[in-house]
Amino acid sequence: MTPETLRHALIMLGAGIGIPLLAALNAQLGGRIGSPPAAAVVLFLVALATAFVVMLATGGPGPLGHVQAQPKRLLLAGVLVAFYVLSITWIAPRFGVGNAVFVVLLGQMLSAAVIDHFGLFGAIPRPVGAMRLGGIGLMAAGLLLILRS
């Protein structure tokens, strides 16, 4: 494993660790203020401020001018992140943070396998073989065991 691969893996491990924390914290905020959508708005305002600071620290807003020229379908990512945050904020206190995140993880694995297999959205094509299908199947089986307990 190269140092760059290790660095990338560690960054994504941190992002993965953050997802259940995000779910639990925002679900609690939604419960305390009595509105999961309002909690999502607060989360997005904090996220926007954080992204703005990182953008300024890493070279400024120069590329923002190019957004208008991009295909509008690429903006669907914003709708998808809003759907995730709204749904996890509302579902986690009712379904359990672990259950919600495990089901999200299975959805991520399925979607990622399709994106990789077909090289969608500019991804490097990586055909889905028996090993990957088996791994996703084991995750699905594990999810069923988790949900039954």
MOPETA-V771623 format. One record per residue. N is the residue number from 1. RES is the residue in three letters. PSI is psi in whole degrees, 0 to 359 (none if undefined). OMEGA is omega in whole degrees, 0 to 359 (999 if undefined). BURIAL is + if it has 9 or more other ideal C-beta (glycine too) atoms within 8 Angstrom, else -. Layout:
BEGIN
{{N,RES,PSI,OMEGA,BURIAL} {N,RES,PSI,OMEGA,BURIAL}}
END
This chain:
BEGIN
{{1,MET,130,180,-} {2,THR,159,177,-} {3,PRO,323,179,-} {4,GLU,318,178,-} {5,THR,317,178,-} {6,LEU,316,178,+} {7,ARG,314,179,-} {8,HIS,316,180,-} {9,ALA,319,180,+} {10,LEU,321,177,-} {11,ILE,315,181,-} {12,MET,330,173,-} {13,LEU,316,177,-} {14,GLY,318,177,-} {15,ALA,319,179,-} {16,GLY,321,177,-} {17,ILE,326,182,-} {18,GLY,334,184,-} {19,ILE,310,177,+} {20,PRO,326,176,+} {21,LEU,314,176,-} {22,LEU,313,181,+} {23,ALA,312,183,+} {24,ALA,315,182,+} {25,LEU,315,183,-} {26,ASN,327,175,+} {27,ALA,318,179,+} {28,GLN,318,178,+} {29,LEU,316,179,+} {30,GLY,320,178,+} {31,GLY,319,183,-} {32,ARG,323,181,-} {33,ILE,354,175,-} {34,GLY,18,181,-} {35,SER,104,175,-} {36,PRO,320,178,+} {37,PRO,323,178,+} {38,ALA,322,177,+} {39,ALA,322,178,+} {40,ALA,320,178,+} {41,VAL,316,178,-} {42,VAL,314,179,+} {43,LEU,315,181,+} {44,PHE,326,177,+} {45,LEU,317,177,-} {46,VAL,318,179,-} {47,ALA,319,179,-} {48,LEU,315,179,-} {49,ALA,318,179,-} {50,THR,313,179,-} {51,ALA,322,179,-} {52,PHE,314,179,-} {53,VAL,316,179,-} {54,VAL,319,178,-} {55,MET,313,180,+} {56,LEU,321,182,-} {57,ALA,339,184,-} {58,THR,19,174,-} {59,GLY,1,175,-} {60,GLY,180,188,-} {61,PRO,10,184,-} {62,GLY,307,184,-} {63,PRO,346,181,-} {64,LEU,331,179,-} {65,GLY,341,182,-} {66,HIS,354,185,-} {67,VAL,319,183,-} {68,GLN,330,183,-} {69,ALA,355,184,-} {70,GLN,154,176,-} {71,PRO,135,183,-} {72,LYS,335,180,-} {73,ARG,336,180,-} {74,LEU,339,179,-} {75,LEU,351,176,-} {76,LEU,334,179,-} {77,ALA,322,178,-} {78,GLY,321,177,-} {79,VAL,319,181,-} {80,LEU,319,179,-} {81,VAL,324,176,-} {82,ALA,318,178,+} {83,PHE,315,180,-} {84,TYR,309,184,+} {85,VAL,316,179,+} {86,LEU,315,183,+} {87,SER,318,182,-} {88,ILE,326,179,+} {89,THR,324,181,+} {90,TRP,319,186,+} {91,ILE,320,187,+} {92,ALA,315,180,+} {93,PRO,342,182,+} {94,ARG,332,189,-} {95,PHE,341,185,-} {96,GLY,137,181,-} {97,VAL,314,180,+} {98,GLY,311,180,-} {99,ASN,314,181,+} {100,ALA,314,182,+} {101,VAL,322,178,+} {102,PHE,319,179,+} {103,VAL,320,176,+} {104,VAL,317,180,+} {105,LEU,318,177,+} {106,LEU,317,177,+} {107,GLY,321,178,-} {108,GLN,318,180,-} {109,MET,317,179,+} {110,LEU,311,181,+} {111,SER,316,180,-} {112,ALA,321,179,-} {113,ALA,318,179,+} {114,VAL,314,179,+} {115,ILE,313,180,+} {116,ASP,316,184,+} {117,HIS,316,184,+} {118,PHE,359,181,-} {119,GLY,38,183,+} {120,LEU,151,175,-} {121,PHE,31,177,-} {122,GLY,7,179,-} {123,ALA,153,175,+} {124,ILE,123,179,-} {125,PRO,128,176,-} {126,ARG,101,184,-} {127,PRO,141,178,-} {128,VAL,118,180,+} {129,GLY,187,183,-} {130,ALA,322,181,-} {131,MET,314,180,-} {132,ARG,317,177,+} {133,LEU,319,178,+} {134,GLY,319,178,-} {135,GLY,317,178,+} {136,ILE,321,177,+} {137,GLY,319,177,-} {138,LEU,321,177,-} {139,MET,317,179,+} {140,ALA,318,178,+} {141,ALA,318,177,-} {142,GLY,321,177,+} {143,LEU,318,178,+} {144,LEU,319,177,-} {145,LEU,318,180,-} {146,ILE,316,183,+} {147,LEU,334,180,-} {148,ARG,340,184,-} {149,SER,none,999,-}}
END
